[in-house]
């Protein structure tokens, strides 16, 4: 079974404007409301590819009702835990540039956290668990590490898609995969990563800290993959992205999908890059048809 955890789900409210001016009244050209959160996005992409997963996390209030309804309409199984405070609303303003406003995280009570731990404790050997996205301020900052410690030795493959302290805390627990972008990986070590060669170098540092596999996304420069046995560089055609939401989540879902379908590391990485790229080039998420049309344009180079 595949489980995704979204501790801080949201309604993502997308607004298209002709231009954005401070202090002015604007009339939206178009709007779109969708259930969001990195783990939820992974479940959405997996569903589009024909792979089932179960979404875990906390939802509350009228916004939580919307999130749950959207997940159910998409055909995704869930075991969301209800809380009293409203799930957050994130605003995505698309004008000359894209501006994001992250909403206020809800308060997650201790009893809800204990219920999540009970769900986590039921995972078994061979299961996959995706831990993705931000941690509400009401939860411990080492929340992901706590979850991983509960699963230590159980044979669950954990995908950790986090940044900052949450990523740093989780590395000693030997996650099966981490997927930072080059900015997030650089932040982890206090360096600037500007080239694929630098991403490979610092990705290997993450292996030394405990990660088993590392994918580093680098926007227009493609992505790199490293583990203790092999390293690859993926290059993609230069095209202008139209969407920054969910590309990394699509990459995680694509790699996970590849593994469940028996692909080797190189093939799963290629599929992941195609999934992330086609989401970045679309207003919605990738689809199987878009991935299959794009994947032939992904060039994979074996590094070592």
C-alpha positions in Angstrom: 0.0 0.0 0.0 1.0 3.6 -0.6 0.2 6.2 2.0 0.7 10.0 1.7 0.8 12.3 4.7 -0.2 16.0 4.4 0.0 17.6 7.8 -1.0 21.0 6.5 -3.6 20.6 3.7 -5.0 23.7 2.0 -7.5 25.1 -0.5 -5.3 26.5 -3.2 -7.1 29.5 -4.6 -5.6 30.5 -8.0 -6.4 34.0 -9.4 -5.4 35.3 -12.8 -5.0 39.0 -13.2 -3.9 41.2 -16.1 -1.5 43.0 -13.7 -0.9 43.3 -10.0 -0.6 46.8 -8.4 -0.2 47.4 -4.7 -3.1 49.3 -3.2 -5.4 48.9 -6.2 -8.7 47.0 -6.8 -8.4 44.2 -9.3 -10.9 42.2 -11.3 -9.9 38.6 -11.7 -9.8 37.2 -15.3 -10.1 33.7 -14.1 -10.1 31.7 -10.8 -9.7 28.1 -9.7 -10.1 26.5 -6.3 -8.5 23.1 -5.6 -7.5 20.9 -2.7 -3.8 21.3 -2.2 -0.8 20.2 -0.1 2.2 18.2 -1.2 1.1 14.8 -0.1 -2.3 15.3 -1.6 -0.7 16.3 -4.8 1.3 13.1 -4.9 -1.9 11.1 -4.4 -3.6 13.0 -7.2 -0.8 12.2 -9.7 -0.7 8.6 -8.6 -4.5 8.4 -9.2 -4.1 9.9 -12.7 -1.5 7.2 -13.4 -3.8 4.4 -12.2 -2.1 3.8 -8.9 -4.1 3.8 -5.6 -3.0 5.5 -2.5 -4.5 6.5 0.9 -4.2 10.1 1.9 -3.6 10.8 5.6 -3.6 14.2 7.4 -5.7 16.7 9.3 -8.7 18.7 7.9 -11.1 21.0 9.6 -13.9 23.6 9.2 -15.6 24.5 5.9 -12.3 24.4 4.1 -11.6 20.9 5.4 -15.0 19.8 4.0 -14.0 21.2 0.6 -10.7 19.4 0.7 -12.3 16.1 1.6 -15.0 16.4 -1.0 -12.4 17.1 -3.7 -10.3 14.1 -2.7 -13.3 11.8 -2.8 -14.4 13.1 -6.2 -11.0 12.3 -7.5 -11.4 8.7 -6.4 -8.6 8.9 -3.8 -9.0 6.9 -0.5 -8.4 8.9 2.6 -8.3 8.6 6.4 -8.3 12.3 7.3 -8.5 13.2 10.9 -11.0 15.9 11.7 -9.9 19.0 13.8 -11.9 22.0 14.9 -9.9 24.8 13.3 -10.3 25.6 9.6 -7.7 24.2 7.2 -5.7 27.0 5.6 -6.3 28.8 2.2 -3.3 29.5 0.0 -3.6 32.2 -2.6 -1.8 31.9 -5.9 -1.8 35.2 -7.8 -0.8 34.9 -11.5 -0.1 38.2 -13.1 3.2 39.5 -14.6 4.9 37.2 -12.1 3.4 34.5 -9.8 2.8 35.6 -6.2 2.0 33.1 -3.4 0.4 33.8 -0.1 0.5 30.9 2.4 -2.5 30.8 4.7 -2.4 30.4 8.5 -2.0 26.8 9.7 -4.7 25.4 12.0 -4.2 24.3 15.5 -3.7 20.5 15.7 -4.6 19.2 19.1 -2.6 16.4 20.8 -5.5 13.9 20.5 -5.5 14.3 16.8 -1.7 13.8 16.7 -2.1 10.6 18.6 -4.7 9.3 16.2 -2.3 9.9 13.3 0.4 8.0 15.2 -2.1 5.1 15.5 -2.6 5.1 11.8 1.2 5.2 11.1 1.8 2.3 13.5 -0.4 0.1 11.3 1.9 0.3 8.3 3.6 -2.9 7.3 6.7 -4.1 5.5 6.5 -3.4 1.8 4.3 -0.3 2.3 5.4 3.1 0.9 4.9 6.3 2.9 5.3 9.8 1.5 5.9 12.6 4.0 5.6 15.9 2.1 5.1 19.5 2.8 5.1 22.0 5.7 4.5 21.2 9.3 1.9 23.3 11.2 3.4 25.4 13.9 1.3 23.7 16.5 3.1 20.4 15.8 6.7 19.5 16.8 9.2 20.8 14.3 10.8 17.2 14.2 7.4 15.7 13.4 8.6 13.8 10.3 11.5 12.4 12.3 9.1 11.2 15.0 7.0 9.4 12.4 10.1 7.8 10.8 11.4 6.6 14.2 8.0 4.8 14.8 8.5 2.9 11.6 12.2 2.1 12.1 12.9 -1.5 11.2 9.4 -2.2 9.8 10.5 -2.3 6.2 8.4 0.7 5.1 10.0 2.7 2.3 9.7 6.4 3.2 9.8 9.3 0.7 10.7 12.5 2.5 9.9 15.7 0.5 10.6 18.5 3.0 13.0 21.4 3.5 14.9 23.2 6.2 15.0 21.7 9.6 12.4 19.1 8.8 14.6 17.7 6.1 17.8 17.9 8.3 16.1 16.1 11.2 14.8 13.4 8.9 18.1 12.4 7.3 19.5 10.3 10.1 16.4 8.1 9.9 17.6 6.9 6.5 14.6 7.9 4.2 14.4 5.8 1.1 14.2 9.0 -1.1 14.5 12.7 -0.6 13.7 15.2 -3.3 14.9 18.8 -2.6 15.3 21.3 -5.3 18.7 22.9 -5.7 17.8 25.8 -3.5 16.5 23.6 -0.7 19.6 21.3 -0.9 21.9 24.4 -0.8 20.0 25.8 2.2 20.6 22.5 4.1 24.4 23.1 3.8 24.6 26.9 3.7 25.9 26.9 0.1 24.6 28.0 -3.3 24.1 25.2 -5.8 24.1 26.5 -9.4 25.1 23.5 -11.5 24.2 19.8 -11.9 27.8 18.9 -10.9 27.4 20.9 -7.6 24.0 19.2 -7.1 25.6 15.8 -7.4 28.4 16.8 -5.0 26.0 18.0 -2.3 23.5 15.2 -3.0 26.3 12.8 -2.0 26.6 14.7 1.2 23.0 13.9 1.9 23.7 10.2 1.3 26.4 10.4 4.0 23.8 11.9 6.4 21.5 8.9 5.8 19.4 9.3 2.6 19.3 6.2 0.4 18.4 8.0 -2.8 18.4 11.6 -3.7 16.7 13.5 -6.6 17.6 17.2 -6.9 15.3 19.2 -9.2 17.0 22.1 -11.0 14.1 23.8 -13.0 15.3 24.4 -16.5 18.6 22.6 -15.9 16.7 19.3 -15.4 17.5 17.1 -12.4 20.1 14.8 -10.9 19.8 11.5 -9.2 22.4 10.0 -6.8 22.6 6.9 -4.6 25.5 4.9 -3.3 25.8 3.0 -6.6 25.0 5.3 -9.4 24.5 8.9 -10.4 22.5 10.4 -13.4 21.9 13.7 -15.0 18.5 14.3 -16.7 18.3 17.1 -19.2 15.1 18.5 -20.7 14.2 20.8 -23.7 14.2 24.5 -22.8 10.5 25.5 -22.6 8.8 28.3 -20.6 7.0 26.8 -17.6 3.4 28.0 -17.0 2.9 26.4 -13.6 5.1 26.1 -10.5 2.6 24.2 -8.4 3.0 20.5 -8.0 5.9 19.9 -10.3 8.1 18.5 -7.5 5.2 16.5 -6.2 4.7 15.0 -9.6 8.3 14.0 -9.7 8.0 12.2 -6.4 4.8 10.5 -7.6 6.5 9.6 -10.9 9.5 7.9 -9.3 7.2 6.1 -6.8 5.0 4.9 -9.7 8.0 3.7 -11.6 9.2 1.6 -8.7 5.8 0.0 -8.2 5.8 -0.9 -11.9 9.2 -2.7 -11.6 11.3 0.0 -13.5 15.0 0.1 -12.8 16.4 3.2 -11.2 17.3 5.0 -14.5 13.9 4.3 -16.0 12.0 5.4 -12.8 14.1 8.6 -12.7 13.4 9.4 -16.4 9.6 8.8 -15.8 9.8 11.1 -12.7 11.5 13.9 -14.6 8.9 13.6 -17.4 6.1 13.8 -14.8 7.5 16.9 -13.1 8.3 18.6 -16.4 4.8 18.1 -17.9 3.2 19.4 -14.8 5.4 22.6 -15.0 4.3 23.0 -18.6 0.6 22.6 -17.9 -2.0 24.5 -15.9 -3.0 21.2 -14.2 -1.1 18.2 -13.2 0.6 15.7 -15.6 -1.3 12.9 -17.2 -0.1 9.6 -18.5 -0.6 10.9 -22.1 1.5 14.0 -21.5 4.3 12.0 -19.8 4.4 9.5 -22.7 4.6 12.3 -25.2 7.4 14.1 -23.3 9.5 11.2 -22.0 11.4 10.7 -25.2 12.7 14.2 -24.9 14.3 13.5 -21.5 18.1 12.8 -22.0 19.7 10.7 -19.2 23.5 10.7 -18.8 25.2 8.2 -16.6 27.7 10.1 -14.4 29.2 7.4 -12.3 
